[in-house]
Amino acid sequence: SSLAVLVAVASATQSNSAAIFSTAAFVQSPKPHAYTSKLKRNPLSPPLNPTLLLSAALPDDCDDDLDDREECQPFYEPHELWNVEVVDRISDWTGNKEMFPNPLTLKENIPNSWFVDEDAAVAAKVQVDAHETDEDHEKGLRSEAFFLAGPRLEIAHDVTKSKAAIVTCGGLCPGLNTVVREVVMCLKRQYGISDVYGVPAGYRGFKEPEKWRLLDEVIVSNLHNIGGSILGSSRGGHDTGAIVDTLVEENINLLFVVGGDGTVRGAEKIAEEVKRRGLSISVAVVPKTIDNDVPLLDRTFGFETAVDAARDAINVANVEAEGFPFGLGVVKVMGRNSGFIAMHSTLGARVVDLCLVPEVKFYFDGPGGIVDHIYERLLSHGKAVVVVAEGAGQDLIVASADTKKEPKRDASGNVLLEDVGPWLCRKLKKRLDTKLESISGTSLNIHGDKLTLKYVDPSYMVRGVPPNTADNVYCTQLAHNAVHGALAGMTSFLVGSINGRECYVPIKLVANKRNVIDTAHQSLWEYVVFDTAQPSFIIDSDDRDEADVLISASGGVILATDDS
């Protein structure tokens, strides 16, 4: 019955912590009467709708549902259940449909089950309504999904003629070198491609191909133990036409770009120019940002390492705060627009009393303000710890400035933020000293102590360290799957984990969008509020049902940026 097929598909989608299925799955019932009349169902369940997917009208002389004539039997045609986001392929504009056997298939003892079926996909949303009826499910047909990443049995590029280039752009991040290493290793060991070049100093390096560095296994062998990028990096320097000209001149047909939101937008422009010229060049992106602000993805590489480093800084601040009367430790961590490092390190450290992130506006004074909260913690615990993301409180800093001025921007177009750490320390020191002076000489403050404030800024210690084990493994998965996708002829895509499995995501879906902490639904932010006992402040309401919201595994939700 159609119900049985639906149940089978739904069961498959919940395996291995991700919704994995074939895009060819459909609902079909050759005998609707068995579906509606003979199927034993829970009497408490809502009635089923037998005409939900009816695809052909019955003859006029069919009186009712009991007419047994064959022509009066309602039938159901196949209906695709999933709207899989299509990834561009170079054959779409070159017209060259020639495919080559994947060199991996020629290796001994490699089962076909290690290769990904072309129809395999991962559902964007795994949360469902357990009491949803088949009629309710109608609105869920063609639900969003993404193609599962991995090696294909056939590839679109001739490996004997292939040349690859890899570039790292933007700020440094734990794991950059691992991605470089694994792209080289995968190309060489799995596909036999030896011509792999590292482009130095970000996008600007395309203007000087004579400085490109040929990368081999010896050069990259120990990169996973080293922070930073062996290729160097920079912001800006993007010239789409010049970049594509160089790719053509150097006979590059595989380009791997590693970077954040600005870099991703640049890669999209490169892919569009390649398409406009009708070139056989695959452009693959491995998204990089320790802020974890790439939408749709569970997380970005380097994020877990950054959280570990931030947690170490929090522990130091806590020790300092415990060492003095009315000790306050303030830790500033990275997080320009998204406070994931602050949120996750707060939950990991378990000693934080206040976590401030860009997604939640706060205020100092009055009931529910942060000053009263920290003051109460100082009196009850003798110390307090505050974690603040670099992008938090920017509205308050601007409002308190003596003069209004246009914000400055860096070479990537990002607004240069005011330094929230020292500003926050000054504001808290002044207010809390006043409160402590008011109880000087009382049993609450016998010695008349003032606030002892210790400020810790581990920003560059967080992003310049080598990746931890979890990030090294994740970088390996991302790099290898980027190679597999590019060799299969895909382009203008990025690779990342969605619901626990690596997928291929069209760049256009994430360009000009951002992953931010979801404060409106059940995710992770409520754990912070409950654990720190801090004020929840006022958050923007979101009346959407949780089942209609794409919430990432790290507690994020998609936000369109001003550029979208």
C-alpha positions in Angstrom: 0.0 0.0 0.0 1.0 3.6 -0.3 1.2 3.8 3.5 3.6 0.9 3.5 5.9 2.6 1.0 5.7 5.9 2.9 6.7 4.1 6.1 9.6 2.4 4.4 10.9 5.7 3.0 10.4 7.4 6.4 12.3 4.6 8.2 15.1 4.8 5.8 15.5 8.5 6.3 16.2 8.1 10.0 19.1 5.7 9.7 22.6 6.7 10.6 21.5 10.0 12.2 20.6 11.4 8.8 17.8 11.2 6.2 19.4 9.3 3.4 17.3 7.9 0.6 17.0 7.5 -3.1 15.5 10.5 -5.0 13.6 7.9 -7.0 11.4 7.1 -4.0 7.7 7.6 -4.6 4.2 6.9 -3.2 2.2 4.4 -5.2 -0.9 2.3 -4.5 -2.4 0.0 -7.2 -5.2 -0.9 -4.9 -6.6 2.1 -3.0 -9.4 0.1 -1.4 -6.8 -2.0 0.5 -5.4 1.3 1.6 -8.6 2.8 2.7 -10.8 -0.1 3.8 -8.9 -3.2 4.6 -5.9 -1.8 6.4 -6.1 -2.2 10.1 -5.4 1.2 11.8 -5.3 2.7 15.2 -8.9 3.9 15.8 -7.5 7.0 17.5 -5.6 8.0 14.3 -7.2 10.6 12.0 -8.9 9.2 8.9 -6.7 8.7 5.8 -7.4 10.7 2.7 -7.7 8.2 -0.3 -7.7 10.9 -2.9 -4.6 12.7 -1.6 -2.4 11.7 -4.6 -5.1 10.8 -7.0 -3.7 11.5 -10.4 -6.5 10.7 -12.8 -10.2 11.5 -12.7 -12.6 8.5 -12.7 -15.3 8.0 -15.4 -18.6 9.8 -14.8 -20.6 6.5 -14.5 -18.5 5.3 -11.5 -21.0 5.8 -8.7 -19.0 5.2 -5.5 -16.1 3.7 -3.9 -17.7 0.2 -4.0 -17.8 0.0 -7.8 -15.6 -3.0 -8.6 -15.1 -2.4 -12.3 -11.5 -2.1 -13.2 -11.9 1.2 -14.9 -13.4 2.6 -11.7 -10.4 1.7 -9.5 -8.6 4.9 -8.5 -4.9 4.7 -9.1 -1.8 6.5 -8.0 1.1 7.5 -10.2 4.6 7.9 -8.9 5.3 11.2 -7.2 8.8 12.3 -6.3 9.0 13.0 -2.6 12.1 15.2 -2.5 13.2 18.4 -4.1 16.9 17.8 -4.3 19.0 20.9 -4.8 20.7 20.6 -8.2 24.4 21.1 -8.4 25.8 22.5 -11.7 27.8 20.1 -13.9 30.3 21.2 -16.5 28.5 19.0 -19.1 25.5 21.3 -18.8 27.2 23.9 -21.0 30.0 22.1 -22.7 27.7 19.4 -24.1 30.5 16.8 -23.5 28.8 13.8 -21.8 31.8 11.5 -22.0 32.5 9.7 -18.7 35.5 7.8 -17.5 35.7 4.9 -15.1 36.7 6.0 -11.6 40.3 4.8 -11.0 39.2 3.7 -7.6 37.1 1.0 -9.3 40.3 -0.5 -10.7 41.8 -1.2 -7.3 41.5 -4.7 -5.8 38.9 -5.5 -3.2 37.0 -2.2 -3.5 33.3 -3.0 -3.3 30.8 -1.0 -5.3 29.0 -0.2 -2.1 31.8 2.2 -1.3 30.6 4.4 -4.2 27.7 6.8 -3.9 24.6 6.2 -6.1 23.7 9.2 -8.2 20.3 9.4 -6.6 21.4 9.2 -3.0 20.5 12.3 -1.1 20.1 13.7 2.5 17.0 15.4 3.8 17.5 19.0 5.0 15.1 18.5 7.9 14.9 15.4 10.1 12.4 16.7 12.7 8.9 15.6 11.9 5.4 15.8 13.4 4.8 12.3 14.9 1.0 12.7 14.5 1.2 14.1 10.9 -1.5 12.5 8.7 -1.2 11.6 5.0 -3.3 14.7 4.2 -1.0 16.9 6.3 2.0 15.3 4.5 0.8 16.6 1.2 2.5 19.9 2.0 5.7 18.1 2.7 6.0 16.5 -0.7 9.1 17.6 -2.6 10.8 18.4 0.7 14.3 20.0 0.4 17.3 17.6 0.2 20.9 17.6 -0.9 23.0 15.1 -2.9 25.1 12.9 -0.8 28.8 13.5 -1.2 31.3 10.7 -2.1 33.1 9.0 -4.9 31.0 8.1 -8.1 31.6 5.0 -10.2 32.2 7.3 -13.2 33.9 10.6 -13.5 33.8 13.5 -16.0 37.5 14.5 -16.1 40.2 12.5 -17.7 42.7 12.1 -14.8 45.6 11.6 -17.3 45.1 15.2 -18.5 44.0 16.9 -15.2 45.7 19.7 -13.4 44.5 21.1 -10.0 45.0 24.3 -8.1 44.1 25.0 -4.4 43.9 28.4 -2.8 43.2 29.5 0.8 41.7 32.9 1.5 40.6 35.1 4.4 41.5 34.7 8.0 43.4 31.8 9.4 41.6 28.8 10.9 42.7 25.5 12.5 42.6 22.9 9.8 43.5 24.9 6.7 46.7 22.9 6.3 44.9 19.6 6.7 42.5 20.5 3.9 45.5 21.3 1.6 47.2 18.1 2.6 44.1 15.9 2.0 43.2 17.5 -1.3 46.7 16.6 -2.5 46.6 13.2 -1.0 43.2 12.3 -2.5 44.1 13.6 -5.9 47.4 11.6 -6.0 46.6 8.4 -4.1 43.0 7.9 -5.2 43.0 9.4 -8.7 46.7 9.4 -9.7 46.7 13.2 -10.4 50.2 14.6 -9.6 49.9 18.1 -11.0 48.5 19.9 -8.0 49.5 23.5 -7.4 49.2 25.7 -4.4 48.3 29.3 -5.1 50.0 31.6 -2.6 48.5 34.6 -0.7 44.8 34.1 -1.5 43.0 35.3 -4.7 45.8 37.7 -5.5 48.1 34.8 -6.1 46.4 34.0 -9.4 48.1 37.1 -10.9 51.5 35.5 -10.4 51.3 31.9 -11.6 55.1 31.7 -11.7 55.0 31.7 -7.9 52.7 28.8 -7.7 54.0 25.8 -5.7 53.8 22.3 -7.0 52.6 20.2 -4.0 53.5 16.5 -3.5 53.1 14.0 -0.8 56.4 14.8 0.8 55.7 18.5 1.1 52.2 18.1 2.6 52.9 15.0 4.8 53.1 16.8 8.1 50.8 19.7 7.5 48.0 18.3 9.6 50.1 19.0 12.7 50.7 22.7 11.9 48.5 25.7 12.3 47.9 28.4 9.7 48.2 27.8 6.0 51.3 26.7 4.1 50.0 28.7 1.1 49.5 31.9 3.1 46.3 34.0 2.8 44.9 37.5 2.2 41.7 39.4 2.0 40.4 40.9 -1.2 42.5 40.8 -4.4 39.7 39.1 -6.3 39.6 39.8 -10.1 37.2 37.3 -11.7 38.3 37.7 -15.3 42.0 37.6 -14.5 41.6 34.5 -12.3 39.7 32.6 -15.1 42.3 33.7 -17.6 45.1 32.3 -15.5 43.2 29.0 -15.0 42.9 28.6 -18.8 46.5 29.6 -19.5 47.8 27.1 -16.9 45.4 24.4 -18.1 43.8 24.0 -14.7 40.5 22.0 -14.8 40.1 21.4 -11.0 40.0 24.4 -8.7 39.6 24.0 -4.9 38.9 27.1 -2.9 39.1 27.2 0.9 37.6 30.2 2.6 34.7 32.0 4.4 31.7 34.0 3.2 33.6 36.6 1.1 35.7 33.8 -0.4 32.6 31.8 -1.2 31.1 34.7 -3.1 34.3 35.0 -5.0 34.2 31.3 -5.9 30.7 31.8 -7.2 31.8 34.5 -9.5 34.6 32.3 -10.8 32.2 29.5 -11.5 29.8 31.8 -13.3 32.5 33.2 -15.5 33.7 29.6 -16.3 30.1 28.8 -17.2 29.8 31.9 -19.4 32.9 30.9 -21.3 31.8 27.3 -21.6 34.9 25.9 -20.0 35.4 22.4 -18.5 36.6 23.7 -15.1 35.1 22.4 -11.9 35.1 24.9 -9.0 34.7 23.3 -5.5 34.6 25.1 -2.2 35.6 23.8 1.3 34.0 26.5 3.5 36.2 27.8 6.3 35.2 29.9 9.3 35.8 29.3 13.0 32.7 31.4 13.6 30.7 28.5 12.2 28.5 31.0 10.3 28.0 29.1 7.0 24.3 28.3 6.8 22.7 24.8 6.4 25.9 23.0 7.6 26.2 21.2 11.0 29.5 22.9 11.6 32.6 24.2 9.8 36.1 22.9 10.2 38.2 24.5 12.8 35.2 25.3 15.0 35.7 22.5 17.5 39.3 23.4 17.9 38.5 27.0 18.5 35.9 26.1 21.1 38.5 23.9 22.9 41.0 26.8 22.9 38.3 29.3 24.1 37.4 26.9 26.9 41.0 26.9 28.1 41.0 30.7 28.2 37.7 30.6 30.2 39.3 28.2 32.7 42.2 30.6 33.2 39.8 33.5 33.8 37.9 31.4 36.3 41.0 30.6 38.3 42.0 34.3 38.3 38.5 35.3 39.4 38.6 32.7 42.3 41.9 34.0 43.5 40.7 37.5 44.7 37.7 38.9 46.5 34.9 39.9 44.2 36.9 38.6 41.2 35.5 39.0 37.7 37.0 37.3 34.7 36.1 38.6 31.3 37.0 36.6 28.2 36.5 37.9 24.6 36.3 35.3 21.9 35.8 35.5 18.1 32.3 35.8 16.7 31.7 38.7 14.4 28.1 38.1 13.6 27.5 34.6 15.1 28.2 33.7 18.7 28.7 30.0 18.4 32.2 29.9 19.9 31.0 31.9 22.9 27.9 29.7 23.3 29.7 26.3 22.9 32.7 27.2 25.1 30.3 28.5 27.7 28.5 25.2 27.8 31.7 23.3 27.7 33.4 25.2 30.6 30.4 25.0 33.0 31.8 28.0 35.0 30.4 30.9 33.1 27.9 33.3 34.7 27.1 35.5 31.6 27.4 34.8 27.9 27.0 37.7 25.5 26.5 37.1 21.7 25.7 39.2 18.7 22.3 37.6 18.2 21.0 38.8 21.6 20.8 42.5 22.6 21.5 43.2 26.2 21.5 46.2 28.5 23.4 47.2 31.6 21.2 48.8 34.2 17.8 48.2 35.8 15.9 44.9 36.5 17.0 42.1 34.2 20.2 44.0 33.3 23.6 42.4 33.3 25.0 44.5 36.1 22.5 43.3 38.7 23.0 39.7 37.5 26.8 39.9 37.9 26.5 41.7 41.2 24.3 39.0 42.6 26.8 36.3 41.5 29.6 38.2 43.1 27.7 38.3 46.4 26.6 34.7 46.3 29.7 33.1 44.8 32.5 35.6 45.5 33.4 35.7 41.8 31.9 35.7 38.3 33.0 34.9 34.7 31.8 36.6 31.6 32.3 35.4 28.0 31.6 37.9 25.2 31.7 37.4 21.5 33.5 40.1 19.5 30.4 41.2 17.7 28.2 41.5 20.9 27.1 44.9 22.1 28.1 46.8 19.0 24.8 48.8 19.0 25.6 50.0 22.5 29.1 51.0 21.7 27.9 53.1 18.7 25.1 54.6 20.7 27.5 55.7 23.5 30.0 57.2 21.1 30.5 61.0 21.3 30.3 61.4 17.5 28.7 59.4 14.8 30.9 58.1 12.0 30.6 55.8 9.0 31.9 52.3 9.8 35.2 51.3 8.3 35.5 48.1 6.3 38.4 45.6 5.7 39.5 44.4 2.2 36.9 41.7 2.2 34.1 44.3 2.8 33.5 43.3 6.5 32.7 46.1 8.9 35.5 46.7 11.3 34.1 46.2 14.8 34.7 48.2 17.9 36.7 46.4 20.5 34.0 45.2 22.8 36.3 43.6 25.4 38.0 46.6 27.0 34.8 48.7 26.5 32.7 46.1 28.5 35.4 45.9 31.2 35.3 49.7 31.7 31.5 49.7 31.9 31.3 46.8 34.4 34.2 48.0 36.5 32.6 51.5 37.1 29.1 50.2 37.8 30.1 47.2 40.0 32.6 49.3 42.0 29.8 51.7 42.9 27.6 48.9 44.1 30.4 47.3 46.1 31.2 50.7 47.7 27.6 51.0 48.8 27.9 47.9 51.0 31.5 48.6 52.2 31.9 47.8 55.9 28.8 45.6 56.0 28.8 41.9 56.5 28.7 41.6 52.7 31.9 43.6 52.2 33.7 43.9 55.5 37.0 45.0 54.1 35.6 47.4 51.6 36.9 45.5 48.6 36.4 46.8 45.0 36.0 44.7 41.9 39.1 42.7 40.9 38.8 42.4 37.1 41.0 40.1 34.9 40.6 40.4 31.1 41.6 37.6 28.7 41.6 37.9 24.9 42.7 34.6 23.3 41.6 35.6 19.8 44.7 34.6 17.8 45.5 31.8 20.1 42.1 30.4 19.1 42.6 30.5 15.3 46.3 29.9 14.9 46.5 26.5 16.7 46.7 23.1 14.9 43.4 21.3 14.6 42.3 18.8 17.2 41.6 15.2 16.2 37.9 15.8 15.5 38.7 18.7 13.1 41.4 16.7 11.4 39.0 13.9 10.7 36.4 16.4 9.5 38.9 18.2 7.3 39.8 14.9 5.7 36.1 14.1 4.9 35.5 17.6 3.4 38.7 17.6 1.3 38.2 14.1 -0.1 34.5 14.7 -0.9 35.4 18.0 -2.6 37.8 16.1 -4.8 35.2 13.4 -5.5 32.6 16.0 -6.5 34.9 17.9 -8.7 36.1 14.8 -10.5 32.5 13.8 -11.1 32.0 17.0 -13.1 30.2 19.0 -10.5 31.0 22.7 -10.1 29.9 25.8 -8.1 29.3 23.7 -5.0 30.6 23.5 -1.5 30.8 20.4 0.7 29.7 20.2 4.3 27.9 18.1 6.8 24.1 18.2 7.0 22.4 16.1 9.6 25.6 14.1 10.1 26.4 13.3 6.4 28.6 15.2 3.9 26.6 16.7 1.1 27.1 18.8 -2.0 25.4 22.2 -1.7 25.1 24.8 -4.5 27.0 27.9 -3.7 24.1 30.1 -4.5 22.1 28.7 -1.6 24.6 30.0 1.0 26.0 33.1 -0.7 24.9 36.2 1.2 23.4 34.1 3.9 24.6 33.5 7.4 24.3 30.8 10.2 23.3 32.5 13.5 22.4 31.2 16.9 18.7 30.2 16.9 17.3 31.9 20.0 13.7 31.6 19.1 13.3 27.8 19.1 14.5 24.8 21.1 18.2 24.5 20.1 21.1 25.3 22.4 20.7 28.9 23.5 18.2 28.0 26.1 20.8 25.7 27.7 23.0 28.8 28.1 20.3 30.8 29.7 19.3 28.1 32.1 22.9 27.1 32.9 24.3 30.6 33.6 21.0 31.8 35.2 21.5 35.0 33.2 18.6 37.2 32.0 17.1 36.0 28.8 16.6 39.5 27.5 14.1 40.2 24.7 14.6 38.1 21.6 13.0 38.5 18.2 9.9 36.3 18.0 9.6 33.6 15.4 6.2 32.2 15.0 7.2 29.4 12.7 6.8 25.8 13.8 10.1 24.1 14.7 9.4 21.5 11.9 9.4 24.4 9.4 12.8 25.8 10.5 16.2 24.4 9.4 18.1 24.2 12.7 21.7 23.0 12.4 23.3 20.5 14.8 25.3 23.3 16.4 22.1 25.3 17.2 22.0 27.7 14.2 19.4 29.0 11.9 19.7 30.7 8.5 19.7 34.5 8.3 19.8 36.5 5.1 22.5 39.2 5.1 22.1 42.8 3.9 23.7 41.8 0.6 21.2 39.1 -0.3 
